[in-house]
Amino acid sequence: MKVEHPVMQMFKVCCSWSHLKATGGIALVVGTWLTFVNQADVIAAHGLDSRLLIKIALNYLTPFVVSNLGLLARRHA
């Protein structure tokens, strides 16, 4: 019997549809809020550039990663 690597197990948990709906939804709401609060004035004044797009992407990536870490921590508790 083949034992699956723990990282692969975690990846499968995070990529399951039910978990992606939850963590993706959290990332969408929180990322949008963070972008609005932190970048709206810059976007309105100067538009978008590559540096700002990276910051916006991180606004969405951060809550996605944090919610997945919470999901994994809850699974192993």
C-alpha positions in Angstrom: 0.0 0.0 0.0 1.4 3.4 -1.1 1.5 6.1 1.6 0.7 9.5 0.3 3.1 12.4 1.1 1.7 14.8 3.7 2.1 17.8 1.4 0.0 16.0 -1.2 -2.6 15.3 1.3 -2.8 18.9 2.4 -2.9 20.0 -1.3 -5.8 17.7 -1.9 -7.7 19.0 1.1 -7.2 22.6 0.1 -8.2 21.9 -3.5 -11.4 20.0 -2.8 -14.4 21.9 -4.3 -16.2 22.5 -0.9 -13.0 24.0 0.6 -12.2 26.0 -2.5 -15.7 27.6 -2.4 -15.2 28.6 1.2 -11.6 29.8 1.1 -12.1 31.4 -2.3 -15.1 33.3 -1.0 -13.2 34.5 2.0 -10.4 35.6 -0.3 -12.8 37.4 -2.6 -14.5 39.3 0.2 -11.4 40.2 2.2 -9.2 40.9 -0.8 -11.8 43.3 -2.2 -12.1 45.0 1.1 -8.4 45.3 1.5 -8.0 46.7 -2.0 -10.8 49.2 -1.5 -9.4 50.4 1.8 -5.7 50.5 1.0 -5.6 51.2 -2.8 -8.7 53.0 -3.9 -7.2 56.4 -3.7 -4.1 55.4 -5.6 -6.2 53.7 -8.3 -8.4 56.8 -8.6 -5.5 59.2 -8.8 -3.0 57.2 -10.9 -4.7 54.2 -12.4 -3.2 50.7 -12.4 0.5 49.8 -13.0 2.3 46.5 -12.6 3.5 47.3 -9.0 0.0 48.1 -7.9 -1.4 45.0 -9.6 1.1 42.9 -7.6 -0.1 44.5 -4.4 -3.8 43.9 -5.3 -3.0 40.2 -6.1 -1.4 39.9 -2.6 -4.6 41.4 -1.1 -6.4 38.4 -2.5 -3.6 35.8 -2.0 -3.1 36.5 1.7 -6.6 35.8 3.0 -6.7 32.7 0.7 -3.5 31.3 2.2 -4.5 32.2 5.8 -8.0 30.6 5.4 -6.4 27.4 4.0 -3.9 27.3 6.9 -6.8 27.6 9.3 -8.6 24.8 7.4 -5.5 22.6 7.7 -5.0 23.5 11.4 -8.6 22.6 12.2 -8.2 19.2 10.4 -5.1 18.3 12.4 -6.4 19.5 15.8 
